[in-house]
């Protein structure tokens, strides 16, 4: 009969997610995960299989948290919501905030040297989440009279927005501060202003 776990799995995954977010998969050794989670490696391996199993759980948790933002704030909004996202992304943050490390998913593209198929699937799913939220917001903007655009143009603009967001988050990762993306966010928001219908 298996022994019951002596730790809360959600708490452990949250702690591991922050550790991976700040230093990346390759540069987060198992002893750092032991320190971050307060759990010995044998218990981590028993629960998640190996380091990558814990990493996959962390990626899933990160996706779930982001889904609340993108499916909620962005997808249900319009041009204003997209601009708010860019502004918030590049705003100053507390010194120890993991946001200074950028985005866990973007970091994974930059940091993981030999990504497994499972990791690649999660990155692709995350990119689709972001892009579909932009498409939804742009359609809402069209329906609400904020802009004029056919379906093809909306798809093109969604791809552009994804590129701006992905690049800005990579800049935050490289420079280690959220404000590294300020210029990109401001120019991106100016471009969005140019999409607005003129009375």
N, C-alpha and C positions, 0 to 999 in steps of 0.2 A: 504494500500500500504506500503510495507516494506521500511524502511529508508535505503538509501545507506550507506555502511560502510565508516567510516571516517578514515580508516587506510588501509595500503597496506598489504594484507594478506601474500604475500611472505616475506616481511620484518619481520612480526610478527613470522611466522613459523621459519625463520632463527634464530631469537633471541631466541625463545623457544628451538630450537634444540641445540644451544650452552649451554643453561642453563641445559637442561636434560643431555647433554653430560658430563658436568663437575661434576654434583652432582647426576645424576640418577633420575629415576622416583619417587621412594619412598621418597627420601630426597630433592625433589624440591617442596616446598609447593606453593600453588596458589599465595600467596603474592610475592614470589620470581619471579614467572612468570609475575606478574603485573609489577614488577620493571624491569625485563629484556626486556619486550616487550613495556613498556610504555602504556599498555592498561589495563583498569579496568576489573576485573573478569567478570562482567556482559556482557561486550562486547566480551570477550573471550568465554564465555559460549554460547552466542548467535551465534557466528561464528563457534565454533567447538563442541558444545554440552556439553562437560565437560573436565576435565583435561586429561583424556585418549584420547579423540578425538583430542586434541592438540598434545598429545604425538604421536599418530599414524601419524598425519600430519608431525611431526618432523622426525619420522622414515622413512617415504616415501621420505622426502627431503634428508635425509642422504644417503639413498639407491641411489637416483638419482645422487648425487654428486660422490659417490663411483663408480657408473657404468661408469662414464667418465674415471676413472682411470683403472678399471679392464677390461672393454670392449675395452678400447683404448690401454693404455700402456702395460698391461700384456697380454691380449688375442691376440693382434696383434704381440706380440714379441716372445721371445724364452727363453732359460735359462738365458741369460743376463738380460732380462726384469724382470724375477723373482728375480734374485739376486739384481737388482737395487731397487726393491720394498722392500726387506728385509733391505737393507742398508738405504734407505730413512726413513723407519718406525722407525729405532732405532737411527737415527741421532739426535743431539741436536736441540732443538726448542726454539723459543722465550719463555720467562718466563710465559707469560699469554696465550700461545697457547693452545687451547682445546686438541691438540694431546697429551698433558701430561696426559690426562684422559683416553687415550687408544682409544677404538672404541665404539661408541654409541651402536652398536648391541651387541658386546661382553659384555659391561657393563650391558645391559638390561638382559642378561642371569644371570649375577651375582647379579643384584640389585633388580629386580622385584620379589616380594615374591609370588605373585599369578597372573601370567601372563594370560591374556585373550587369547582366541583363535585367535583374530585379531593380537595381539602382537606376538604370536607364529608363525603365518603365515608369518609375516614380517621377523622374525629371520630366518626361514627356507628358505625364498626366498633370503635373503642376503647370507646365507651360500652357496646356490646353485650358486649364482653369482660368488663368490670367487672360488669355486671348478671348475666351468665350464671354468673360465678364465685360471686356471692352466692347465686344460686338453688341452685347445687350444694352450697355449704356449708350452707345452710339445710335442704336435703333430707337431707344427711348428719347434721345435728343431729337431725332428726326420726327418722331410721332408728336413730340411736344412743340415742334416748330422752332427748335433752337438752331437747326441746321438743315440744309438741303443736301441730300446724298442718296444715290442709288445703292443697291445692295453690293455691287462690286466695289464702289468707293468706300463703303463701310468696312468691307473686308480688308481693303488696302490700309485704311486708317488704323484698324485694329492691329494689323501686323506692325505698322509703324510704332504705335503706342507700346506694344510688347517689346520692340527693339529698344526704345527709349528707356523703358523701365528696367529691362535686363541690363543694359549698358550702365545705367546710373547705379544700380545695385552692385555691379562689378567694381565701379569706381570707389564706392563706399568700402568694399572689401579690401581693395588695394591700399587705400589711404587710411583706413581704420577710423573713419568718422563720418557720421551721417551728412554733415554739411558739405562733404566732398561732392555731393550730387546737386548742390544748390543751383549752380549755373545751368546744368542740364534740365532740372525741373522748371526753372523759370523760363527758359527758351521753349521747352515743351509746352508749357502753359500758354505762352504767347502764340505758338503755332495753333493750339486749340482755339484760342480767341479768334484766329483768322478763319476758322471753320464756321463761326456763328453767322446766322442769317442776319442781314442788315435790314432794318425797317425802312 
